[in-house]
Amino acid sequence: MASLFSGRVLIRNNSDQDELDTEAELSRRLENRLVLLFFGAGSCPQCQAFAPILRDFFVRLTDEFYVLRAAQLALVYVSQDPTEEEQDLFLRDMPKKWLFLPFEDDLRRDLGRQFSVERLPAVVVLKPGGDVLTRDATDEIRRLGPACPGRPRPPGPPASRCYRVDQAARGKRRPRRGSDPEGEGGAEGGVGELF
């Protein structure tokens, strides 16, 4: 997973804005984890409304008070903000464990194209190996909020139990059981279902 950011700098969202600029640091923070790529902007009203929900969701999946193995999830904010000041303002109230790309890094735009982000906010969920698990989990996170870790789940890493594989990301579709007998995924863009 760290290979996605190879040769780049990621910054921790803490007061010192510590930089993760070596392969070892990136690997320690991203390898063997599900990675959420959060595409958003402080000037976007939908992003402003979604951010507290995502913040609570992330905290519930990464705080040892709520889950047994908390370090299995990482979040990278991929800013679409027009100015660095707006990016900083948006991140001010977000968790210190979040990572983000420097404002001047062109990878912010390239990732949007690479993962076909068409609207904001968007949350792309990547498996530990870098494959897409869910193209946009925004609707599922909005619907379930922090309730995800509180629901009964099968064995496996805590965060991965929240997402069903996005069949469009695999290049094939198959019928799903439960509330979606047509196998349509229930949301725009073939978004995977939580649980």
N, C-alpha and C positions, 0 to 999 in steps of 0.2 A: 504494500500500500504506500509506503514511503516513496516508492519510485515515481508516483504521480507528482510528487513535489521535489524530485531529485534536482539538485543544483539551485534550489530556491530557498528562501527564508520564510519561515512561518513565525508569527509573533504570538506570544501568550497574552491573553487579555487581562494582565494584572497591572498594578500601578507602575511597575518597572518596565513593562512591555518587553520582557525577556525574549530574545531572539533564539529560535531553534535553527541554527544555520549549518550544522554538520549532519552528515548522514546518520551518525550514531544517535544524535538527539532526535532527529525525525523518526528514525526507526523505533526508538524507545517509546515515543508518543503515539505512533500510528500502526505499527506492525501488530498482527494478530488481534485487530479490533475492527468492529464495524465503524465505518466513518460516515458521518452525516455531513454533506456539503450543503450549507445553508446559503442560498442565493437570496439576497434581500437588499434593501436600501432604506435609510432613515427617512427619506422624503416620500416613501411609498406608504400611503395610509393602510393598505392591507398588511404590509410588513410590520407596521407599528402595532396593529391589532394582533397579529400572529406571534410576535416576539415574546410576550409574556407566557404564552401557552407553550412555545418551544422551550423557553428557559425552564419552566416548571417540569416539563417532560424530561429534559436533559438532566436536571438536578435529581429527579426521582430515579433515573437510570444510572447515575454516576456517584451518588452519595451512599456511603456504606451504611447509613442509617436505614435506607430503604431496600438495598439489594446486597446480597452476599458477596458477589464478585464485581465490584463497581468499576474496575479499570478497563472494561471490555468495549468501551464506546468512546469515540473522539468526535468532536464537531469542529469543522473549519468554516468560518464565516467567509463567504466569497462575496465581497462587497460590490454592489452595483451603484454605490453612492457617487454623485457627481463631484463631490469635493472631499478632501481628507478630513476636514472639520466635521462634515456630516457623518462620515464613517466613525470618527472618534466619539461623537455625541451619541450615536446609536449604540456603540459598544459599551458605553459608560455603565449601563445598568445590567449588562449581560454577565453570565458566570465567568469567573476568572480562569476556569479550565478551558474555555473556548480558545481556539487558535484562529488567526486570520492572516491573510497575505498583506504585505505592505501595499499601501495605496498605489504606488507607482508601478507595481508589478503587472505586466500585461497578461499574466496567467489568469487574472480575475476574469477577463473577457473571454480568453481561450477556453476556460473550463465551461463557461456557459454554452459555447458552441459545441464543445466536445460532448456534453451531456444533453444537448438539444433543449435547453431551458427556454421556454416560450413565455412564461409569465412569472411575476414575482408576487408573493414569495414562492420559493421552490426548495424542497429538501430532497436531494438525491442521496439514497442510502447505498453505500458500497460495502461489499463483503470484504473480509480481511485480505483476500487475494486481489482485490481491485475490481472484480466484476460487479455490475449493477445488480443490486437486489431489488430496489424499488426506484423507479424513475422520478417520482414525486410523491413523497409521503405527507405532504402538507395537509391534505384533507383528513387522512387517518389520524394524524397527530392532533389536529383541530377537534376532531370528533371525540377522540378518547382522552386527549390531554394527558395529565399525569396518571390517569387510571390504569394505563398499560401495565406497569409493574405490579399492580395490586390484583390483577386477574389471574385465575389459575392457568398455568401454562405447562406444556410438556417439557421434558429435560432439554438442556442446551444452554448456550450463553444467553443471559437475560435479554439483551436487546434483540438478538436474532429471533427470539420467540415471538416478538411483536409483529413481525412482518412475514407475509407469505410472499413467495418469489413472484416477481412481476413477470408473467409469461411473455409479454411483448419484449422484455429485455433479453429473454432467452431465444427470441426469434420464433416462438411458437405459442399457440394458445391452446388451452385445454379447458374443458368444463370444470367449474369449481362447485364444490358442495356448499350447502348452507343457504344463506340468504341471497346467493347470486347464481341461480340455476342456469342462466344463460352464459356464464363465464365471461361477462363483459367487464368485470373489475369494478364496476359501480362508480367510477370517477373518470374524469377527463384524462386522456393520455395513457390509459392502461395502467393506472396506479395499482400497486399490489395492495391486498387487504391486510389489515392488522389482524392477528390471530387467525 
